[in-house]
């Protein structure tokens, strides 16, 4: 398992790079249905660096998978296709994710970019619909979905 990097709070450890062992563990989650997504209105990156470093919209979100696993994802850049420009509107990103979850969204594939960063490929019925390039993440277990899961 890679050594996590300290976050803004000393007790929280974020992963920012994927090593071989962690990649194998994450790949075991492939094809797992997504049962809920929560997009945060404010990004942790905004709290750390209020002035945007680029025009790319990075969002923070929680991705809940069936069987009690969820990702806390930070600094996520969403792409509708690998060759497309990233999505830039927070409300559109949230609408797209929520609509996809209602229509059989799954974590199709775990990938790694050229800098060993995490990329999650989300699909509907085996067809990729979103590519999430992740800046940092935590992986945890959930017992209950958030209150807004019914909406």
Buried (B, 14 or more C-beta within 10 A) or exposed (E): EBEBEEBEEEEEEBBBBBBEEBBEBBEEBBEBEBBBBBBBEEBBBBEEEEEEEEEBBBBBBBBBBEEEBBBBBBBBBBBBEEEEEBBEEBEEBBEBBBEBBEEEBBBBBBBBEEEBBBBBBBBBEEEBBBBBBBBBBBBEEBEEBBEEEEE
